[in-house]
Amino acid sequence: MLGMATLTTFGCTRMTAKRIEDMPREYALLMNPEQRRAALGDQRLKINGADFGFGGTDFYQLEWDNVHFYDCIFYGVFHLTSIRNCVFEHCQFPGSNFQAYHFENVLFARSDTLGKAYLMAGSSSKNVRFMECDFGGENQNRNNFGAIYFQQDVSYERCTGQYMDIGGSGVVNYRDCKFGPIDVNCGDVTSDGKRLYATILIEGCTFKGSAHLSRSVLTNLTIRNSKFDVLDIGSSDVSGDVLIEDVQAGAMINEFYSARSITVRNSKFRSVNVRPPGVYPKVYRSFKCLVPVENRGNLKSVVLDGVECGHDEGDDGYLPNLIDDTVSGCWIMGGVDTTVIRNCKIPKASLWLESANVMIDNYEGEKASFVTSKIGSLTFRATAIAKAIDFTGVQVQRLDAKGLVRFAGQKIVTVGSNVHLP
């Protein structure tokens, strides 16, 4: 359980509601689960227009089961034992610290936090859904984000919000949501070092500002048919596979801490400034597809198919020189078994390939660096890198370069490599 949250409403107007203590029947049945089951059996208790506030009632270690809350307001601290088979429809949680050890079959529909709030499960959750809810924080300082977080499965559908941590530690789905800057931190590491792996699906969503997956602990990550200003991978630990498909983004930045495979299909990264405006000189980034060097042995496969990138500008300081300037933003690390780059348009790319098999097919660019790559089999098909290619230090066991298009004025450097082109 997290600590208490400060009651704030950020200028929003709360609904008019009646104190729950002034609803004697509903109050009694809510506070006493045995009495509720005796009175209603399997019938759902309905509570409409109730204000659960600082009225003196201690909502601690209660069991709420089979209740439909409608037009209700929850603010203050709620630390419940369990919430099962409940619906919170058109409810508000202004500044609330609303938690239970266990959630099961719980639906939040068209409900709002009215700013910073905490809604979460401290131990477990199963079949928790948020539909058309708004999580609207106002403080862009990450230290002041609220949190919507569940320790196992949770689904966010057609939700909106910003300046919040919205995630879970089980199967976490985001469908048709529209978010401002948020943290999509999923999975967790417990105090004893145990890793709780989440599986994320993001589908049909739009993210304005920066979407941070930073430090997520994941089995698999799937992102489909979504739009991002900036998709910040932020050293997320993926034990399995990454699939990014039909995505449009200003930039995909930072690196995965680990991944077994990375596949990016039919996606465009146009290049945007990734530094806070007015603080640092602008640096434009488009696309990074890599893990740290010490973990590259875990990355078995990389497939880029139908990827289009904008130009990158800015100096990271430690990338190899590409003949007369630096490939500064578009980094691609190969898989140790397979690397496929097909139907791609990438103006400038730094390719770090330690791969048994590399296929580059129908690739269009201006400059590319393969510096120090070590490759078993390298095949070019319809590859048009018009201005410059740097093979410095590259070692290839089998090279098929018949499909590498040659241009007038094209500069190719092969110093210290065994690459020999006709």
C-alpha positions, -999 to +999 in steps of 0.1 A: +000+000+000+012+035-007+011+064+016-018+089+020-025+112-009-033+149-004-069+159-012-069+182-042-094+188-069-074+211-093-103+234-098-127+207-111-163+207-099-173+177-080-207+162-083-234+170-058-239+139-036-254+128-003-232+115+025-232+077+026-239+079+064-272+096+056-283+065+036-289+041+065-299+010+045-271+012+019-246+022+046-254-007+068-253-033+040-220-018+027-203-019+060-214-055+069-208-081+042-226-109+060-257-087+065-255-077+028-254-113+016-282-123+039-304-095+027-296-096-010-282-130-018-267-128-053-286-095-061-263-065-065-265-037-040-270-004-058-257+029-043-265+061-062-253+096-055-233+089-024-205+110-010-177+089+006-157+116+022-142+127+055-173+120+074-157+100+102-163+065+087-133+042+088-132+025+054-105+001+064-101-036+059-137-039+045-149-064+019-170-049-009-187-075-030-214-073-056-220-035-054-229-011-082-218+025-073-233+052-096-227+089-094-206+085-062-177+105-049-147+089-032-121+111-016-098+105+013-082+072+022-097+038+014-076+007+023-100-022+018-094-060+020-110-068-012-133-054-040-151-081-060-178-081-087-183-043-084-191-015-108-180+021-103-200+040-130-197+077-135-179+081-102-152+106-091-120+100-071-107+136-064-073+133-047-083+098-034-060+071-021-083+042-031-067+008-026-075-028-018-053-059-014-074-077-040-095-067-069-115-092-089-141-086-117-142-048-112-153-023-138-147+015-137-169+031-163-168+068-173-151+077-140-126+105-133-098+111-109-102+149-111-064+154-109-038+134-090-050+103-073-040+067-064-062+038-074-044+005-071-042-031-058-016-037-032-014-075-037-034-089-066-059-080-093-079-100-118-102-088-146-100-051-137-113-028-165-113+010-169-137+021-197-139+058-209-122+070-177-101+102-173-069+103-153-062+140-155-032+151-135-019+187-138+016+186-124+041+176-151+069+169-125+072+131-125+077+131-087+042+144-084+024+120-106-005+100-093-009+063-100-034+039-115-017+006-109-027-030-104-005-059-094-018-083-119-043-080-149-058-046-159-073-032-190-076+005-201-102+011-229-109+044-245-094+062-215-078+097-214-054+114-191-019+129-185+008+132-158-001+099-143+016+065-139-009+041-156+001+004-156+001-030-140+021-061-133+002-088-152-015-087-186-019-050-192-040-038-222-043-002-236-069+000-263-082+031-281-069+055-254-058+091-259-032+102-234-009+132-228+025+127-212+022+096-190+043+068-176+034+034-188+056+016-163+046-021-161+060-050-141+079-045-109+109-056-088+100-065-052+121-055-022+136-090-022+147-087-058+119-108-073+109-097-108+072-094-116+069-096-154+040-079-172+028-084-208+018-052-225-005-046-255-010-011-268-034-009-296-052+020-314-038+046-289-026+082-293+001+096-270+008+134-270+041+144-254+063+117-241+052+082-233+076+066-209+079+028-206+110+034-186+122+006-164+093-017-172+098-054-165+081-073-193+077-107-209+065-093-242+057-059-256+032-054-285+024-020-299+000-018-329-017+010-349-008+037-325+007+073-326+033+088-304+051+121-302+080+104-284+080+067-275+106+064-247+117+028-243+138+038-213+158+006-206+128-016-203+137-052-196+119-076-220+126-113-215+107-122-247+097-104-279+090-069-290+066-062-318+059-027-331+036-025-360+017+002-379+031+029-356+037+066-363+060+085-340+081+115-338+109+094-322+115+061-306+144+067-282+167+050-257+173+013-255+158-019-243+177-033-214+171-067-229+149-084-255+149-118-273+137-103-306+127-069-319+104-066-349+093-033-363+069-033-393+052-006-414+061+022-391+073+058-396+095+078-372+096+114-385+123+129-362+115+154-335+133+174-308+137+152-278+150+178-254+129+201-232+123+233-252+143+263-240+166+243-217+191+226-241+200+230-277+176+211-299+186+175-307+164+156-332+160+119-330+140+094-350+147+057-342+168+035-319+166-003-320+191-018-296+201-032-262+233-025-242+264-042-256+267-065-226+232-079-234+234-082-271+240-120-269+203-123-257+190-104-288+185-133-313+165-116-340+160-081-354+135-075-383+128-041-397+102-042-425+087-011-440+104+013-416+108+049-426+128+074-406+135+112-407+169+128-404+186+129-370+207+159-359+229+161-328+261+146-315+260+118-290+298+119-286+307+083-289+294+070-322+319+062-349+325+088-375+308+081-408+335+094-433+329+131-428+303+134-401+286+114-374+256+091-377+240+105-346+205+093-340+193+062-359+210+032-343+202-004-353+217-034-335+215-068-352+203-100-337+230-126-332+211-152-353+192-130-378+190-094-390+166-084-417+162-049-430+136-048-458+117-021-476+132+006-454+140+043-459+165+055-434+186+086-444+215+080-419+220+048-399+246+033-376+243-005-380+259-026-353+257-061-366+272-091-350+249-115-368+251-150-384+228-139-412+221-104-425+197-096-453+194-060-465+167-058-492+152-028-509+169-003-485+171+034-493+194+058-476+220+085-478+248+073-455+253+041-435+279+030-411+287-007-405+318+001-385+333-029-366+304-053-375+311-090-376+288-109-399+285-145-411+265-140-443+257-105-456+234-101-486+224-069-503+193-067-526+183-035-542+202-015-516+206+022-526+228+041-501+236+071-523+263+091-506+286+071-483+291+037-467+316+030-440+328-006-437+357+003-414+369-028-395+340-050-408+346-087-411+322-108-433+325-145-440+302-146-470+293-114-490+268-111-518+270-075-528+254-078-563+224-059-551+244-029-537+237-001-561+267+021-570+263+058-575+286+085-590+304+102-562+294+075-537+322+072-511+329+037-496+355+031-469+368-004-462+398+003-440+407-026-418+379-048-432+378-078-455+350-063-476+359-063-513+335-048-537+336-051-575 
